[in-house]
Amino acid sequence: MWTPLPSMDHDETAGLHRLHLEHSVANHASCRIAEKAGFVAEGIHRSSVPHADGWHDMHFHGRVSTDR
């Protein structure tokens, strides 16, 4: 289940400045959700997570309090 993140204005009151997430580059749906939630694609971490079928590249996203 996916729950939208609060606005960054709310996050600032909680003292958060930066949030990040990563997902498998093969998971295109997760990428679309991250972008819709305001996360900016920042790059790929190659062979960073082991899975049963081998090492997966992970797509990295970030969101900072100055993003609008």
N, CA, C and O atoms as CSV, one atom per row, in Angstrom:
chain,resi,resn,atom,element,x,y,z
A,1,MET,N,N,0.839,-1.173,0.000
A,1,MET,CA,C,0.000,0.000,0.000
A,1,MET,C,C,0.886,1.240,0.000
A,1,MET,O,O,1.895,1.279,0.705
A,2,TRP,N,N,0.524,2.239,-0.774
A,2,TRP,CA,C,1.292,3.472,-0.874
A,2,TRP,C,C,0.524,4.592,-0.207
A,2,TRP,O,O,-0.673,4.761,-0.440
A,3,THR,N,N,1.217,5.363,0.627
A,3,THR,CA,C,0.615,6.503,1.297
A,3,THR,C,C,1.362,7.755,0.887
A,3,THR,O,O,2.588,7.791,0.995
A,4,PRO,N,N,0.670,8.786,0.420
A,4,PRO,CA,C,1.361,10.008,0.023
A,4,PRO,C,C,2.129,10.611,1.194
A,4,PRO,O,O,1.693,10.545,2.344
A,5,LEU,N,N,3.272,11.195,0.882
A,5,LEU,CA,C,4.057,11.880,1.908
A,5,LEU,C,C,3.412,13.225,2.221
A,5,LEU,O,O,2.770,13.822,1.357
A,6,PRO,N,N,3.577,13.698,3.440
A,6,PRO,CA,C,3.098,15.044,3.737
A,6,PRO,C,C,3.897,16.053,2.934
A,6,PRO,O,O,4.981,15.741,2.442
A,7,SER,N,N,3.368,17.261,2.797
A,7,SER,CA,C,4.099,18.295,2.076
A,7,SER,C,C,5.411,18.573,2.790
A,7,SER,O,O,5.543,18.311,3.986
A,8,MET,N,N,6.376,19.101,2.060
A,8,MET,CA,C,7.663,19.392,2.679
A,8,MET,C,C,7.531,20.484,3.738
A,8,MET,O,O,8.333,20.528,4.671
A,9,ASP,N,N,6.537,21.368,3.615
A,9,ASP,CA,C,6.329,22.373,4.660
A,9,ASP,C,C,6.080,21.682,5.994
A,9,ASP,O,O,6.615,22.092,7.024
A,10,HIS,N,N,5.268,20.635,5.968
A,10,HIS,CA,C,5.005,19.866,7.191
A,10,HIS,C,C,6.270,19.165,7.649
A,10,HIS,O,O,6.558,19.129,8.845
A,11,ASP,N,N,7.041,18.598,6.701
A,11,ASP,CA,C,8.276,17.906,7.050
A,11,ASP,C,C,9.267,18.848,7.719
A,11,ASP,O,O,9.990,18.443,8.628
A,12,GLU,N,N,9.304,20.097,7.277
A,12,GLU,CA,C,10.235,21.049,7.875
A,12,GLU,C,C,9.931,21.249,9.352
A,12,GLU,O,O,10.850,21.399,10.157
A,13,THR,N,N,8.659,21.253,9.717
A,13,THR,CA,C,8.321,21.424,11.126
A,13,THR,C,C,8.761,20.213,11.945
A,13,THR,O,O,8.968,20.324,13.154
A,14,ALA,N,N,8.905,19.069,11.300
A,14,ALA,CA,C,9.383,17.877,11.986
A,14,ALA,C,C,10.909,17.828,11.994
A,14,ALA,O,O,11.493,16.897,12.547
A,15,GLY,N,N,11.557,18.811,11.392
A,15,GLY,CA,C,13.006,18.871,11.381
A,15,GLY,C,C,13.653,18.099,10.245
A,15,GLY,O,O,14.873,17.933,10.239
A,16,LEU,N,N,12.875,17.624,9.284
A,16,LEU,CA,C,13.440,16.892,8.161
A,16,LEU,C,C,13.882,17.859,7.074
A,16,LEU,O,O,13.165,18.801,6.736
A,17,HIS,N,N,15.051,17.620,6.538
A,17,HIS,CA,C,15.537,18.445,5.433
A,17,HIS,C,C,15.575,17.645,4.134
A,17,HIS,O,O,15.322,18.189,3.059
A,18,ARG,N,N,15.893,16.350,4.233
A,18,ARG,CA,C,16.038,15.528,3.033
A,18,ARG,C,C,15.441,14.138,3.254
A,18,ARG,O,O,15.610,13.520,4.306
A,19,LEU,N,N,14.740,13.675,2.227
A,19,LEU,CA,C,14.245,12.296,2.186
A,19,LEU,C,C,14.799,11.652,0.928
A,19,LEU,O,O,14.969,12.326,-0.088
A,20,HIS,N,N,15.080,10.367,0.982
A,20,HIS,CA,C,15.502,9.673,-0.227
A,20,HIS,C,C,14.893,8.277,-0.258
A,20,HIS,O,O,14.490,7.727,0.768
A,21,LEU,N,N,14.839,7.727,-1.456
A,21,LEU,CA,C,14.351,6.363,-1.636
A,21,LEU,C,C,15.097,5.740,-2.798
A,21,LEU,O,O,15.672,6.435,-3.636
A,22,GLU,N,N,15.076,4.431,-2.833
A,22,GLU,CA,C,15.627,3.722,-3.980
A,22,GLU,C,C,14.730,2.540,-4.311
A,22,GLU,O,O,14.054,1.987,-3.443
A,23,HIS,N,N,14.740,2.167,-5.581
A,23,HIS,CA,C,13.959,1.029,-6.054
A,23,HIS,C,C,14.730,0.370,-7.190
A,23,HIS,O,O,15.609,0.992,-7.786
A,24,SER,N,N,14.413,-0.852,-7.485
A,24,SER,CA,C,15.061,-1.559,-8.586
A,24,SER,C,C,14.801,-0.813,-9.895
A,24,SER,O,O,13.691,-0.335,-10.131
A,25,VAL,N,N,15.818,-0.715,-10.739
A,25,VAL,CA,C,15.628,-0.033,-12.022
A,25,VAL,C,C,14.598,-0.762,-12.883
A,25,VAL,O,O,14.045,-0.173,-13.811
A,26,ALA,N,N,14.337,-2.019,-12.592
A,26,ALA,CA,C,13.338,-2.785,-13.343
A,26,ALA,C,C,11.910,-2.464,-12.906
A,26,ALA,O,O,10.958,-2.877,-13.568
A,27,ASN,N,N,11.748,-1.736,-11.804
A,27,ASN,CA,C,10.420,-1.437,-11.272
A,27,ASN,C,C,9.986,-0.040,-11.727
A,27,ASN,O,O,10.159,0.943,-11.006
A,28,HIS,N,N,9.429,0.026,-12.916
A,28,HIS,CA,C,9.036,1.308,-13.511
A,28,HIS,C,C,7.870,1.960,-12.777
A,28,HIS,O,O,7.774,3.187,-12.729
A,29,ALA,N,N,6.989,1.154,-12.209
A,29,ALA,CA,C,5.853,1.712,-11.466
A,29,ALA,C,C,6.340,2.479,-10.230
A,29,ALA,O,O,5.816,3.549,-9.920
A,30,SER,N,N,7.333,1.938,-9.530
A,30,SER,CA,C,7.875,2.639,-8.359
A,30,SER,C,C,8.510,3.962,-8.757
A,30,SER,O,O,8.426,4.941,-8.016
A,31,CYS,N,N,9.133,3.996,-9.904
A,31,CYS,CA,C,9.753,5.226,-10.391
A,31,CYS,C,C,8.683,6.291,-10.641
A,31,CYS,O,O,8.855,7.446,-10.250
A,32,ARG,N,N,7.596,5.914,-11.282
A,32,ARG,CA,C,6.508,6.869,-11.543
A,32,ARG,C,C,5.904,7.381,-10.240
A,32,ARG,O,O,5.616,8.572,-10.123
A,33,ILE,N,N,5.708,6.507,-9.269
A,33,ILE,CA,C,5.148,6.920,-7.979
A,33,ILE,C,C,6.089,7.885,-7.278
A,33,ILE,O,O,5.645,8.896,-6.734
A,34,ALA,N,N,7.375,7.589,-7.281
A,34,ALA,CA,C,8.347,8.479,-6.641
A,34,ALA,C,C,8.304,9.869,-7.267
A,34,ALA,O,O,8.305,10.873,-6.554
A,35,GLU,N,N,8.265,9.930,-8.585
A,35,GLU,CA,C,8.223,11.219,-9.267
A,35,GLU,C,C,6.928,11.966,-8.978
A,35,GLU,O,O,6.947,13.184,-8.796
A,36,LYS,N,N,5.809,11.260,-8.935
A,36,LYS,CA,C,4.532,11.904,-8.611
A,36,LYS,C,C,4.510,12.431,-7.182
A,36,LYS,O,O,3.799,13.390,-6.882
A,37,ALA,N,N,5.293,11.802,-6.292
A,37,ALA,CA,C,5.371,12.243,-4.896
A,37,ALA,C,C,6.376,13.380,-4.710
A,37,ALA,O,O,6.598,13.836,-3.588
A,38,GLY,N,N,6.984,13.837,-5.807
A,38,GLY,CA,C,7.893,14.967,-5.730
A,38,GLY,C,C,9.357,14.620,-5.584
A,38,GLY,O,O,10.185,15.507,-5.372
A,39,PHE,N,N,9.695,13.338,-5.692
A,39,PHE,CA,C,11.095,12.928,-5.605
A,39,PHE,C,C,11.767,13.105,-6.967
A,39,PHE,O,O,11.185,12.781,-8.002
A,40,VAL,N,N,12.981,13.616,-6.957
A,40,VAL,CA,C,13.749,13.854,-8.176
A,40,VAL,C,C,14.700,12.681,-8.385
A,40,VAL,O,O,15.394,12.268,-7.456
A,41,ALA,N,N,14.734,12.147,-9.601
A,41,ALA,CA,C,15.678,11.077,-9.921
A,41,ALA,C,C,17.095,11.635,-9.840
A,41,ALA,O,O,17.403,12.672,-10.428
A,42,GLU,N,N,17.957,10.925,-9.097
A,42,GLU,CA,C,19.320,11.415,-8.874
A,42,GLU,C,C,20.395,10.499,-9.431
A,42,GLU,O,O,21.556,10.900,-9.518
A,43,GLY,N,N,20.041,9.295,-9.806
A,43,GLY,CA,C,21.057,8.413,-10.381
A,43,GLY,C,C,20.794,6.953,-10.103
A,43,GLY,O,O,19.734,6.568,-9.609
A,44,ILE,N,N,21.793,6.148,-10.435
A,44,ILE,CA,C,21.691,4.698,-10.289
A,44,ILE,C,C,22.858,4.193,-9.450
A,44,ILE,O,O,24.014,4.539,-9.694
A,45,HIS,N,N,22.539,3.378,-8.469
A,45,HIS,CA,C,23.560,2.676,-7.688
A,45,HIS,C,C,23.686,1.291,-8.316
A,45,HIS,O,O,22.787,0.460,-8.192
A,46,ARG,N,N,24.788,1.056,-8.979
A,46,ARG,CA,C,24.960,-0.198,-9.715
A,46,ARG,C,C,25.262,-1.358,-8.775
A,46,ARG,O,O,26.069,-1.240,-7.853
A,47,SER,N,N,24.597,-2.477,-9.031
A,47,SER,CA,C,24.804,-3.735,-8.274
A,47,SER,C,C,24.835,-3.494,-6.772
A,47,SER,O,O,25.761,-3.930,-6.087
A,48,SER,N,N,23.827,-2.803,-6.263
A,48,SER,CA,C,23.862,-2.400,-4.852
A,48,SER,C,C,23.013,-3.238,-3.912
A,48,SER,O,O,23.187,-3.156,-2.696
A,49,VAL,N,N,22.092,-4.049,-4.445
A,49,VAL,CA,C,21.219,-4.837,-3.571
A,49,VAL,C,C,21.159,-6.278,-4.068
A,49,VAL,O,O,20.830,-6.518,-5.230
A,50,PRO,N,N,21.474,-7.244,-3.194
A,50,PRO,CA,C,21.388,-8.648,-3.617
A,50,PRO,C,C,19.943,-9.138,-3.612
A,50,PRO,O,O,19.183,-8.868,-2.682
A,51,HIS,N,N,19.585,-9.854,-4.653
A,51,HIS,CA,C,18.282,-10.509,-4.761
A,51,HIS,C,C,18.536,-11.972,-5.083
A,51,HIS,O,O,19.669,-12.364,-5.360
A,52,ALA,N,N,17.497,-12.768,-5.047
A,52,ALA,CA,C,17.634,-14.198,-5.325
A,52,ALA,C,C,18.213,-14.460,-6.718
A,52,ALA,O,O,18.908,-15.454,-6.929
A,53,ASP,N,N,17.923,-13.563,-7.663
A,53,ASP,CA,C,18.402,-13.760,-9.042
A,53,ASP,C,C,19.697,-13.007,-9.338
A,53,ASP,O,O,20.113,-12.936,-10.494
A,54,GLY,N,N,20.332,-12.450,-8.327
A,54,GLY,CA,C,21.597,-11.743,-8.522
A,54,GLY,C,C,21.531,-10.316,-7.995
A,54,GLY,O,O,20.553,-9.927,-7.356
A,55,TRP,N,N,22.558,-9.549,-8.262
A,55,TRP,CA,C,22.631,-8.166,-7.791
A,55,TRP,C,C,21.797,-7.257,-8.686
A,55,TRP,O,O,21.837,-7.364,-9.912
A,56,HIS,N,N,21.039,-6.359,-8.054
A,56,HIS,CA,C,20.190,-5.427,-8.792
A,56,HIS,C,C,20.756,-4.011,-8.728
A,56,HIS,O,O,21.280,-3.576,-7.702
A,57,ASP,N,N,20.635,-3.306,-9.851
A,57,ASP,CA,C,20.900,-1.875,-9.868
A,57,ASP,C,C,19.693,-1.186,-9.249
A,57,ASP,O,O,18.554,-1.603,-9.456
A,58,MET,N,N,19.952,-0.131,-8.490
A,58,MET,CA,C,18.871,0.593,-7.820
A,58,MET,C,C,18.826,2.034,-8.303
A,58,MET,O,O,19.857,2.699,-8.406
A,59,HIS,N,N,17.641,2.502,-8.593
A,59,HIS,CA,C,17.407,3.879,-9.000
A,59,HIS,C,C,17.236,4.702,-7.735
A,59,HIS,O,O,16.466,4.320,-6.855
A,60,PHE,N,N,17.924,5.802,-7.627
A,60,PHE,CA,C,17.968,6.625,-6.425
A,60,PHE,C,C,17.211,7.925,-6.668
A,60,PHE,O,O,17.414,8.581,-7.690
A,61,HIS,N,N,16.336,8.301,-5.729
A,61,HIS,CA,C,15.562,9.543,-5.805
A,61,HIS,C,C,15.748,10.331,-4.511
A,61,HIS,O,O,15.996,9.744,-3.457
A,62,GLY,N,N,15.632,11.638,-4.584
A,62,GLY,CA,C,15.727,12.465,-3.402
A,62,GLY,C,C,14.725,13.604,-3.430
A,62,GLY,O,O,14.234,14.007,-4.485
A,63,ARG,N,N,14.438,14.110,-2.242
A,63,ARG,CA,C,13.540,15.251,-2.102
A,63,ARG,C,C,14.050,16.073,-0.925
A,63,ARG,O,O,14.251,15.534,0.163
A,64,VAL,N,N,14.261,17.367,-1.131
A,64,VAL,CA,C,14.736,18.229,-0.052
A,64,VAL,C,C,13.699,19.298,0.243
A,64,VAL,O,O,12.808,19.561,-0.565
A,65,SER,N,N,13.829,19.906,1.410
A,65,SER,CA,C,12.797,20.853,1.868
A,65,SER,C,C,12.675,22.069,0.952
A,65,SER,O,O,11.642,22.738,0.957
A,66,THR,N,N,13.713,22.367,0.162
A,66,THR,CA,C,13.630,23.523,-0.752
A,66,THR,C,C,12.952,23.176,-2.066
A,66,THR,O,O,12.676,24.076,-2.859
A,67,ASP,N,N,12.670,21.891,-2.329
A,67,ASP,CA,C,11.933,21.487,-3.524
A,67,ASP,C,C,10.484,21.925,-3.388
A,67,ASP,O,O,9.893,21.833,-2.312
A,68,ARG,N,N,9.929,22.393,-4.469
A,68,ARG,CA,C,8.504,22.797,-4.449
A,68,ARG,C,C,7.757,22.096,-5.528
A,68,ARG,O,O,6.552,22.298,-5.677
